[in-house]
Amino acid sequence: MSPRARKFVGAAAMIAFVVVYALLAMTLAQTRPVQQANGAIQAVIYAVLGMGWVLPMLPLIKWMEGAKAAR
């Protein structure tokens, strides 16, 4: 697959994943245990949910740049 096509497919997959992940994170953030937690715990939960999409995306990003890394 050409690098251009690889980046296009990767970008489309990233957008789809982030949309689904954002909906899931919003749902989790509105659950009763999170809402009843104290402010410090809520801040940690929101930070984890906010940055939680990064780790699953790393393999996709590496795959998108795979042609450059192989050279």
C-alpha positions, 0 to 999 in steps of 0.5 A: 500500500502506498504511503498516501493510501496508508495515511488516508486509511489511518486517518479515517480509522483514527476519526472513527475511533475517536468519535466512538471513544468520545461517546464512550468516555462521555457516558462513563463520565456521567455514571453515578460513581464518577459524579458522586466522587470527590473533586480530586478523584473526578479530576483523575478520572477525567484526565485518564478518560481524556488521554485514554485514546492515545495508547490504542492509537500508537500502533495505528500511527506506527503503521501509518508511518511504517513505510518511512520507518522501514527505509 
